[in-house]
Amino acid sequence: MRDFAVSDSPAVQAQLDRLAALSLPQGRLGLETIRAILARVGNPQKRLPPTFHVAGTNGKGSTCAYLRAMLEAQGLTVHAATKPHLVRYNERIRIAGSLIDDDLLATLLKDVLDASADLAPSFFEVTTAAMFLAFAAHPADACVIEVGLGGRFDATNVLDRPAACGIASLGIDHEAFLLRPEAGVPENPLARIAFEKASIARPGVPLVTQSYPLEAARAVIEVAQQVGARPRMRDLDWFSEANETIAYRDSQGEIVLPLPTLSGSHQADNAALAVAMLRHQDMVAVSVPAMAQGICAARWPARLQRLGDGPLTALAPGRTIWLDGGHNPDAGHAIARHFADEPALHLIIGMLANKDPAAIVAPLGGRLRSISVVPAPGHDAHAPEDFAVHADLPVRSFANVPDALAALDSEGDVLIAGSLYLAGEVLRLNREWPD
């Protein structure tokens, strides 16, 4: 399956094939299995440097990118775990600034798979255990770890005392998992999402958040109070406004920071959350100049990324081609805000069948010149007619992105969006490998 990717290394591929055979046993939820795996491999999660743990519906990956860049600008060595990978599985584990090498990756995956064979582990549990082993075995000054799905039952949610926990923006996504019926949880959908994300909170640890609607904010505060965490919420404990600069303020005072290099007005919010996480913890010192440098240096592929010259962009000369892996309504609105004052775009979209086909198309509204539908590599995807009911112009179908690009018959720039699986394929085709 596309989730597991392929590798040029036979040793890595052998372990990826084993990963691809794993599945989450039906109905099994909880952290018991990941804890059992970690116990068998020496509990590496207990031997990490100060760790920043980030959850959220949208923006958590970008927040992690800002945290890593700010910490590195301070001269610190940083491990980072982000997800999903776009082209190579190695992207999930970054050791002291560099992607994990194939030999170490193959060894760690084999060790974890061998140790947990009788536990029926999931892909995510094995990946997380391998990540913790890699981080514990190599010195560093800090770790940045992105939550995969939700928070309460995510395999990364086994940290005893991180330096800070963060929650990026909240929205409705992964409903089948995060909104499944359960007693004793909030009934309001967004409050339920907030509850799941806030469950990464730890006693005495700052839980730094964006601002949310009342029901969601209440859920976050209730979780923090039950756990004994220290909530630090935007517009209550810290403040940020972005115009020509980012004006940030908290109890320590006011600072002025540059706008991010990453595209999209929402990136100023993600950068501000990273700043707030650093300023509300006391395990790692990061100066304001390092924060400013990190905001400008941060890179995060497939999030409003302008593609460079390559084999794919050569098929549409003279056009700017943008790539975004967003696939839920909040991501669609962020994309629409970015292009609000730009000429109309051609949209090439491929979206998993379990996602909302209106998520990207509807917010863009009349900003589109054409809609071309392509498959989401390796997955069941929406058909053209699923998008057509949300659009006021014809929808065409193509076998792949190159064919869709080559068929564009009018001027205008291009947005390729709808799935991170599609985004990874686009980066591979254009030979822009995430590093």
Buried (B, 14 or more C-beta within 10 A) or exposed (E): EBBBBBBEBEBBBEBBEBBBEBEBEEEEEEBEBBBBBBEBBEBBBEEBBBBBBBBBBBBBBBBBBBBBBBBBBBEBBBBBBBBBBBBBBBBBBBBBEEBBEBEBBBBBBBBBBEBBEEBEBBBBBBBBBBBBBBBBEBEBBBBBBBBBBBBBBBBBBBBEEBBBBBBBBBBBBBBEEBBEEEEEBBEBBBBBBBBBBBBBBBEEBBBBBBBBEEBBBBBBBBBBEEBEBBBBBBEEBBBBEBEEBBBBEBEEEEBEBBBBEBBBEBBBBBBBBBBBBBBBBEBBEBEBEBBBBBBBBBBBBBBBBEBEEBEBBEBBEEBBBBBBBBBBBBBBBBBBEBBEEEEBBBBBBBBBEEBBBBBBBBBBEEBBBBBBBBBBBEBEBBEBEBBBEBBEEEBEBBEBBBBBBEBBEEEBBBBBBBBBBBBBBBBBBBEBEBE
